[in-house]
């Protein structure tokens, strides 16, 4: 199962990428993320991991599998019966950009993602858009 959500953002791609790649800052502007703790230092890179706590879920460790700096990264986590892969992509669009978020789930428990996936992706994109607008206005 796979879900995606895309939203235009009136901010330069590098501003939005800065927000997307700074995963530890997400709880400040994304209500679906309670805490993010990087398990390594420095900029995101393939192999980087972070422990993420989301409401109503046990903490999960997400590990970066693919990275195109300034443009896109994908990471995954696995629990018994469920593997999830999240993709974050910033696509230039005129003077602004589009922020695209994807979530793919596989395994016997993937069906449990259905009720939450669309809500989570919309909420996260709304948080990125609001944070980018504040950053550009500052």
C-alpha positions in Angstrom: 0.0 0.0 0.0 1.3 3.4 -0.9 0.1 7.0 -0.2 1.4 10.3 -1.4 0.6 14.0 -0.7 2.0 17.0 -2.5 1.6 20.7 -1.7 2.8 23.9 -3.3 4.9 26.1 -1.0 5.7 29.7 -1.7 9.3 29.4 -0.5 12.6 28.6 -2.3 13.4 24.9 -2.4 16.5 25.3 -0.3 14.3 26.8 2.5 11.9 23.9 2.4 14.8 21.3 2.1 16.3 22.9 5.2 13.1 22.1 7.2 12.7 18.6 5.7 16.3 17.6 6.3 16.4 18.9 9.9 14.4 16.0 11.2 15.0 16.9 14.9 13.1 20.2 14.4 9.9 18.5 13.1 8.1 18.4 16.5 8.2 22.2 16.6 5.9 22.4 13.5 4.4 19.0 12.9 1.7 17.8 15.3 2.0 14.2 14.2 5.6 14.0 15.6 6.2 14.2 19.3 10.0 13.8 19.3 12.9 13.0 17.0 16.3 12.0 18.3 19.1 11.5 15.8 21.2 8.5 16.5 24.2 9.9 14.7 25.7 13.4 14.1 26.1 15.6 11.1 23.9 16.1 8.1 21.6 13.4 6.9 23.3 10.7 4.9 22.6 7.2 3.8 22.7 5.1 7.0 21.6 8.0 9.3 19.0 6.9 11.8 16.6 8.7 14.1 14.2 7.5 16.8 10.7 9.0 16.2 7.9 9.1 18.7 4.4 9.7 17.2 1.1 10.0 19.1 -0.4 6.6 20.0 2.6 4.6 18.6 5.7 3.0 20.2 9.0 4.8 19.2 10.4 3.7 15.8 13.9 3.9 14.5 13.9 5.2 10.9 17.1 4.7 8.8 17.9 6.7 5.6 18.2 4.4 2.6 18.4 6.9 -0.2 19.5 10.6 -0.3 19.8 13.2 -3.0 20.9 16.2 -1.0 18.7 19.3 -1.4 16.1 17.3 -3.2 15.0 14.0 -1.7 15.5 11.3 0.9 13.8 8.1 1.8 14.0 6.1 5.0 12.4 3.0 6.5 11.4 1.3 9.7 10.2 -2.2 10.5 8.1 -3.7 13.2 6.7 -7.1 13.6 4.3 -7.6 10.6 4.9 -4.1 9.1 7.6 -2.3 7.1 7.2 1.3 6.3 9.1 3.5 3.9 8.8 7.3 4.0 9.9 9.6 1.1 10.4 13.3 1.3 10.9 15.2 -1.9 11.3 18.9 -2.7 10.6 19.8 -6.3 11.4 23.3 -7.7 8.2 24.9 -9.1 8.7 28.5 -10.4 9.9 30.7 -7.6 8.7 28.2 -5.0 8.5 24.4 -4.8 6.3 21.5 -4.2 6.8 19.3 -1.1 6.0 15.7 -1.8 5.7 13.2 1.0 5.1 9.5 0.5 4.4 6.5 2.8 4.5 2.9 1.7 3.6 0.0 3.9 4.1 -3.7 3.4 3.5 -6.8 5.5 0.4 -8.3 7.1 -0.3 -5.3 9.3 0.0 -2.7 6.5 -3.8 -2.4 6.4 -3.6 -0.7 9.7 -2.0 2.3 8.0 -5.1 3.0 5.9 -7.0 5.2 8.4 -4.0 7.3 9.4 -1.8 7.6 6.3 -3.7 10.3 4.4 -4.3 12.4 7.6 -0.6 12.1 8.7 0.7 13.1 5.2 -1.7 16.1 4.9 -0.8 17.2 8.5 2.9 17.0 7.9 2.8 18.9 4.7 0.7 21.6 6.3 3.3 21.9 9.0 6.2 22.2 6.5 4.2 24.8 4.5 3.5 27.0 7.6 7.1 26.7 8.8 8.5 27.6 5.4 6.2 30.7 5.2 7.4 31.8 8.7 11.0 31.3 7.7 10.6 33.3 4.5 8.7 36.1 6.3 11.4 36.4 9.0 
